[in-house]
Amino acid sequence: MTRPPRLAWMAWIAVCIIWGTTYLGIRIALETLPPAAMAAIRWLAAGTIVSVIVWLRGERLPGPRAWPGLALLGLLMIGFGNGLVVYAEQFVPSGLTAVIIATSPFWMVGVEALLPTGERPNRTALAGLAVGFGGIVLLVWPDLVAGGTHAAEFTAGLAALQFACAGWAVGSSYSRRHRRGDDVLGATALQMLFGGAQMALVATLLGEWPAVSLSARSASALVYLTLVGSVGAFVAYVYALRHLPVSTVSLYAYVNPVIAVVLGALVLGEAFTARVVVAAAIVLAGLAVVRAAGRAASPRTSGAVSATMTGDRGVSAHPDLKRAT
């Protein structure tokens, strides 16, 4: 068996770190940028950069026949999956957002169970869901019962995060069932552009553009999210998947929330109490149980679910990326 190159492990470590920092980046960018406008700028810029990379490689973007499906994925993955995360981070701490987003596989279980050809959860998976739900309740309960404007905004943020997870789960399921032979980078570029255009439309309808302004901090965060969080991390993720097992690469899902919680506490002064640590550990334990149950029931489905989790939610990573060239 060929040993994975050292660069593959470095790429995986980069993914773990970068996608754990994007939650902090979003929070800082929101200091001066409206949510939909910020997301639109980020993804339109990232999609343009990836398109240039595709062109420099001498390849073409997918043709018009692929556009409807990629536009739908842009709506589900970027519009819902990322746009609602950005909205939620106006009211929910970045570290807490990362922990809640880590529960996306719970929604994948539900989506699969509703589909005629989907996997039905076994008792182990249901037990994992119960454990993860208990961790979430422990994590958010004090803020929910606090009362006042903060509690209302916090509740709206939590609801947005659940819709983000649901959109991501539906998009992941659609992506796995409608695989195409298009180049991965080309499909990713169009998905980013479609999603960014949709967010730009939302920003226009909400009248956000006149409120756009940049400080040194927010501009730096936006550049970081675009170049490193969207483009750099995705390239590293693709490379890691080509050379490492999916089950290994998917372990970043356990590292991202830890990095986000620690950075939120250190940089933004977010809560880092024993309750937060214990609750986050319970949520991740529930995630581990659900993933283990998925592998036992269907290795193919489990691997695909693991391979479609990307940080603060952005583009879908096709489960057959490992075979991409």
Order of alpha helices (4+ residues) and beta strands (2+ residues): alpha-alpha-alpha-alpha-alpha-alpha-alpha-alpha-alpha-alpha-alpha-alpha-alpha-alpha-alpha
